[in-house]
Structure formats: structure tokens, C-alpha cells
Amino acid sequence: CAFYGVSGQPFVDPIVLDRVLSNLLINAVRYGEPPIVVGVERRGQQLRLAVEDGGEGVPEELRPRLFERFATGGGSGGSGLGLAIARAYARAHGGDVIYEPRSRGGRFELIVPTG
């Protein structure tokens, strides 16, 4: 999967895009609940790829350190590295990964520049 600009050149490394999106999807399946919704939206010079789930969302006490290495939600079974790596990859490409709590579940967005 890659996104290409007008010049025909990818504006995001397809390997990085795959790794970040895979991490967000795996987390939604592993820690969230249905429905899991994936969406893409263009906002100006940014492309936003969102993964939402209908689970309990990220506990409020974890949110401030959610993207830090080794941050876990207790008995989640994860290493606490996936989101830290995903954000680092995104930022290295001029983008970001953010989290937004919802009334039911949560929403992670991969933001990548298009220009």
C-alpha cells in the first residue's frame, strides 16, 4: 500500500505506512471491540488514516504516556513499544500518530503529509 503524489513518487514510504497501519489495526483487534472502522480523509496537505474501535478506549491514566516506550496498560500483554515505534516512524516522515478518546472506544490517526 502506498500513496503517490502528482509526480508519481510516493510521499510516504510504503513499508513505513504498512508497519504503522498494521500496528494500529492489530491493537484495535487485540485490545478493542467491534466495530472496528478504518477510514481515510484528506485535509489540506495531510492525509489522515484512522482506526476506531468500540472498546473501552485507552485508560485516562495511560494517555499522557501512551506513545512512550514501554508504556502498557497493565495486564495487556503488550511490550509497550508498538505505538512508540509507530509515532517515531510517522514523525520521521513529517507526520504523526495521535489518539482521540470517543464516547465508546478510541480513535488512532496516522497523519502523513501529501506535499
C-alpha positions as CSV (number, residue, x, y, z in Angstrom):
1,C,0.0,0.0,0.0
2,A,1.4,3.4,-0.9
3,F,0.2,6.9,-1.5
4,Y,1.6,8.7,-4.5
5,G,1.8,12.4,-5.3
6,V,1.2,14.1,-8.6
7,S,4.8,13.4,-9.6
8,G,4.2,9.7,-9.3
9,Q,6.6,9.5,-6.4
10,P,5.4,8.1,-3.1
11,F,5.1,10.7,-0.4
12,V,5.2,8.1,2.3
13,D,7.5,5.1,2.4
14,P,5.1,2.1,1.7
15,I,7.0,-0.1,4.2
16,V,6.6,2.5,7.0
17,L,2.9,3.0,6.1
18,D,2.3,-0.7,6.3
19,R,4.1,-1.1,9.6
20,V,2.2,1.8,11.3
21,L,-1.2,0.8,10.0
22,S,-0.6,-2.8,10.8
23,N,0.2,-1.8,14.4
24,L,-2.9,0.3,14.7
25,L,-5.1,-2.4,13.3
26,I,-3.5,-5.2,15.4
27,N,-4.0,-3.0,18.5
28,A,-7.7,-2.4,17.6
29,V,-8.3,-6.2,17.2
30,R,-6.3,-7.2,20.2
31,Y,-7.4,-4.6,22.8
32,G,-10.6,-3.1,21.3
33,E,-14.0,-4.4,20.5
34,P,-16.2,-4.4,17.3
35,P,-17.0,-2.5,15.4
36,I,-13.5,-1.7,14.0
37,V,-13.7,1.1,11.4
38,V,-10.9,2.2,9.1
39,G,-11.2,5.5,7.3
40,V,-9.1,7.8,5.1
41,E,-9.6,11.6,4.9
42,R,-7.6,14.3,3.1
43,R,-7.3,17.6,5.0
44,G,-5.3,20.2,3.0
45,Q,-1.8,18.9,2.7
46,Q,-2.4,16.0,5.0
47,L,-3.8,12.5,4.7
48,R,-5.4,11.1,7.8
49,L,-5.8,7.3,8.2
50,A,-8.0,6.5,11.2
51,V,-8.6,3.3,13.0
52,E,-11.5,3.3,15.5
53,D,-12.9,0.6,17.7
54,G,-15.9,0.2,20.0
55,G,-14.0,-1.0,23.1
56,E,-13.3,0.8,26.4
57,G,-10.6,3.0,24.9
58,V,-7.2,3.9,26.5
59,P,-7.5,4.4,30.2
60,E,-7.2,8.0,31.1
61,E,-4.2,7.5,33.4
62,L,-2.2,5.9,30.5
63,R,-3.0,8.6,27.9
64,P,-0.2,11.1,28.9
65,R,2.5,8.4,28.3
66,L,0.7,6.4,25.6
67,F,3.4,6.9,23.0
68,E,6.3,6.5,25.4
69,R,8.5,3.3,25.1
70,F,7.3,0.5,27.4
71,A,4.1,2.2,28.3
72,T,1.5,-0.5,28.8
73,G,-2.0,-0.8,30.3
74,G,-1.1,-3.2,33.0
75,G,-2.1,-6.8,32.1
76,S,-2.4,-6.0,28.4
77,G,0.3,-8.4,27.4
78,G,2.0,-6.0,25.0
79,S,5.6,-4.8,25.1
80,G,4.7,-1.1,25.1
81,L,6.8,-0.5,22.0
82,G,4.4,-0.6,19.1
83,L,2.8,2.9,19.5
84,A,6.2,4.5,20.3
85,I,7.7,3.0,17.2
86,A,4.6,3.9,15.1
87,R,4.8,7.5,16.1
88,A,8.6,7.7,15.6
89,Y,8.2,6.3,12.0
90,A,5.4,8.8,11.3
91,R,7.3,11.8,12.7
92,A,10.4,10.8,10.7
93,H,8.2,11.2,7.6
94,G,6.8,14.6,8.7
95,G,3.6,13.2,10.1
96,D,2.3,11.9,13.4
97,V,0.2,9.4,15.2
98,I,-2.4,10.7,17.6
99,Y,-5.1,9.3,19.9
100,E,-8.6,10.7,20.5
101,P,-10.9,9.2,23.1
102,R,-14.5,8.6,22.0
103,S,-17.7,8.1,24.0
104,R,-17.3,4.4,23.2
105,G,-13.8,3.3,22.2
106,G,-10.9,5.2,20.8
107,R,-9.6,6.6,17.5
108,F,-5.9,6.5,16.4
109,E,-4.9,8.6,13.4
110,L,-1.9,8.3,11.3
111,I,-1.3,11.7,9.8
112,V,1.0,12.0,6.8
113,P,1.9,15.0,4.6
114,T,0.9,14.8,1.0
115,G,3.1,17.5,-0.5
